[in-house]
Amino acid sequence: MELYVGPVGPIWVVREVSSAVAAQDRADAATADALHTPSEMWMENNRAWIRKQMEDGCTIYDCGPAPGRANFPGPTSPYYKMELDELRAYPNYIRVSLGE
């Protein structure tokens, strides 16, 4: 099965669907849509999507870890941890607050 890499453009690294909606309302940006692949491929798909966005030079916005979830203020999901690992030295990565 081919990996879904989604739209290209400014993107948001988000912690949950409600954050994705809030993020997209703040900027004309895309988020990954994992529903195009089976759940066992979500991590691999997400990694491929992030790498594709970096390869294309996209600006990547991050609204941070989810308050109230396990491990906060550190990465609050294995997906978010992987994204942070991938983005560690990426020059077009921007951490922003959603005003929570």
C-alpha positions in Angstrom: 0.0 0.0 0.0 1.3 3.5 -0.9 1.7 6.0 1.9 -0.6 9.0 1.9 1.5 12.2 2.1 -1.3 14.8 1.9 -1.2 18.4 0.8 1.9 20.5 0.6 2.1 24.0 2.1 2.4 25.5 5.5 1.4 22.8 8.0 0.6 22.3 11.7 1.9 19.6 14.0 -1.1 19.2 16.3 -2.0 17.1 19.4 -5.6 16.3 18.6 -8.4 17.1 16.2 -9.7 20.1 18.1 -6.2 21.6 18.0 -6.0 21.0 14.2 -9.3 22.9 13.7 -8.0 25.8 15.9 -4.7 25.8 14.1 -6.2 25.9 10.7 -8.4 28.7 11.7 -5.3 30.7 12.6 -3.4 30.2 9.3 -3.9 28.9 5.8 -2.2 25.6 6.7 -2.7 21.9 6.2 -2.6 19.0 8.7 -1.9 15.4 8.0 -5.0 13.2 7.5 -4.1 9.7 8.9 -7.5 8.3 8.0 -6.3 7.5 4.5 -4.3 4.6 5.8 -4.9 1.6 8.2 -4.1 2.4 11.8 -1.1 0.1 11.8 0.5 2.4 9.2 -0.3 5.7 11.0 3.2 6.2 12.5 5.0 5.3 9.3 2.6 7.5 7.3 3.0 10.4 9.7 6.8 10.2 9.5 6.7 10.1 5.7 4.4 13.1 5.7 6.6 15.2 8.0 9.7 14.2 5.9 7.9 15.2 2.7 7.0 18.6 4.1 10.6 19.2 5.2 11.9 18.1 1.8 9.5 20.6 0.2 10.7 23.4 2.5 7.3 23.9 4.1 7.0 26.0 7.2 5.9 23.7 10.1 4.0 25.2 13.0 3.7 23.4 16.3 1.0 24.2 18.9 2.9 22.1 21.6 2.0 19.2 23.8 -1.5 18.7 25.1 -2.1 20.1 28.6 -3.6 17.6 31.0 -2.3 14.5 29.2 0.3 12.1 30.4 3.9 13.4 30.2 2.9 17.1 29.8 4.9 19.3 29.4 6.9 16.8 27.4 5.6 15.0 24.3 2.1 13.7 25.1 1.9 11.0 22.4 4.3 8.7 20.6 3.3 10.5 17.3 4.1 13.9 18.7 7.5 12.6 20.1 8.4 11.2 16.6 7.4 14.5 15.0 9.6 16.5 17.4 12.5 14.0 16.8 12.1 14.5 13.0 11.9 18.3 13.3 14.8 18.7 15.8 17.1 20.7 13.4 14.6 21.8 10.8 15.0 25.6 10.2 11.4 26.2 9.1 9.9 24.8 12.4 7.9 27.3 14.5 6.5 26.7 18.0 3.4 28.8 18.6 0.8 29.1 21.3 -3.0 28.7 20.7 -3.6 31.0 23.6 -4.8 28.3 26.0 
